[in-house]
Amino acid sequence: MVKERRRELSGAVLREKSAAICAAVMELPEFRAADEVFVYMDCKGEVSTKPLIEEAWRLGKKVAAPKVEGEDMSYYYISSYLDVEDGYFHVPEPKTDKPAVGKSAEKALLIVPGVGFDPKRNRCGYGKGFYDRYLAAHPEHMTVALAFDFQIVDEVPTRPEDIRPMMLVTESRIFIQ
């Protein structure tokens, strides 16, 4: 149902709501303080990360995007949209060979996607567990999930291995740990 609602959004509404969500994130002290921002590359009606990516580049921050590698996910630096190509399940992925590693990378602000969330920030992802495994292995990241208001439901079922984002930002609300 949530995926259908996302697909039904017109391009103009998706851009407008995404811009509002990203503007709220850009005002967060965590975004301002981050030297590096790890973002998902949106597709299929997700909240667009394009405003965040472009503001991070404008501010001189390093930007990295995820790439699926077998059962795991790794981040690679991108410096333009030319650094990404169609990847796993047609999600844009970095084609660079610049892995995002090191002390600064471990403390990067990490932007998390999801299908649905609840007010406690529990997250329903896409079912493969890539983000949960990555975050379990890299616990130092400050995590912020992006969602449209209609993606917030009363309760999301959880499993022990699920990792909640520290913040959840919609076009009208911010849920904090």
N, C-alpha and C positions, 0 to 999 in steps of 0.2 A: 504494500500500500504506500509506504513512504517513497520507495523507488519510483512508483508510478507518478506520485505527486511531483517528484523532482523532474521527471521526464516531461510532465505537462507544463512546466514553467516556460514562459516565452523567454527568448534571449534577453529582451530588455528587462524583464522582471528579475531574471537570474543575475544579470549584471548589477542592477540596482540594489538588490538584497545582499549580494556578495560584497559590493562596495561598502555598504553600511557595516557589515560584519568585519571586514578587513580594517575599516577606519577605527572601529572599537579596539581591535587587536593592536593597531599601530599606536594607540594612546596608552597601552599598558606599559608600565615601567619595565616589565620583563622584555618586551620587544625593544624598547629604547636602549636598554642596557646590553642586549645580546650582540656579540661580535659576529655570530653565525646564526643563520636561520635555516632550519631543515624543513622543507615544505613538501607536501604531496602535490603531484601534478594532477589537477582536477580533470575529470571527464564524466560523462554520463549524468550531467545535471548536478554534480557536486558543487558546493560553495567554491567559487573560483578563487584561487590563490594568486592570480595574476597581480592584483593591486599590492599584495604583500611582497611578492617577488620583486616587483619594480621599485617599490619604496626601499626595500633592503638594498638593492643594487645602488639606488640613488644615494643612500646613506653610507655606502662603502662597506656594507656588511657582506660576508661570504654567504652564498646561498648554495644549498645542497638538496638534491632530490633523491628519492629511493629507487633502487633497482632490485628486482627479484632475482636471486641467484640460488636456484634449487629450492630448498625449503626455507631459506633465509632471505633477508633483505639487508642491503647495504646502501649507504649514502655516498653520492659522488657530487663534487662541486660542479656547478654550472655557472657560466658567466653570460649566457644569452640563451634565447629560445632555440638557437641553432644547435645547442648542445644536447637536445633531447630528440628522441625518435619513438615511434610506436613500439611498445614492449609487451610485457606479460599481460594477457587478456586485453590487449589494445590500449593499455594505460601508457601514457608517455613516460619514458624512462631516460636517464642520462646515457649518452653514448660516449662520454668522456672517460679517460682512464686516470682521473684525479680523485682517489678515494678521500672521503671526509674523515680524517683520523687525527688524533692528537689531543692534547689537553683542552684546547679551545673548542674543538668539535664535540668532545664529550659533554660540554656544558652548553651546547647550542640550544636555542629555543626550538622545540620540535612541534610542528603543526600536524595535527592528527585528523584524518577523515573518519567518517562513520556513516552507517545507514540510519541508525536511530540511537537516541540517548534518553536518559531519564534525569530528573532534577538532581539526583545524587551523583551525576556524571558517569553512571554506568554506560558502557558503549556496546552497541551491536555493530560489529564490523562486517566484513564480507565473507567470513567463515574460514579463512585459511590461517589466521593467527600470526601473520607476519609482524604486525605492529606489537602485539603482546610479546612475542619472542624477542624482537629487537629491544624493546624497552626493558625486559627482564635482564638482558645482557648489558644494557647501557642505562642504568638507573639515575644518572646524574642530570639527565635532560629535564628542563622545565617543559611541560607538555600543555598545549592548548588545542582543544578540539574546536572545529568550526561546524556549525549546523544552522539550518533554517529553523524558524520557530516550529513549523509543522513536523519536524523530526524529533521533537521532544514528546515523549509519551510518559504515562504514569510510572511504568516500571519496565526495565529491561532485564531479562533473565541473565544471570551471570554464572561463570564457572570460576574455580579457584585460580586458574592461570590468567584470567582477565585483569588487565591493568587499566584503571580509570585515569583519564587525563586530569591534570591538576586544575585546569580551568576549561569551561565550555562557554563559547561565545556564539550567540545568535544575533539576529538583527535587532532584538529588543531587550535581551537580558544577558547577564554574565553570571555563570554559576562558578563558585570558587570553592576549593578544598577547605 
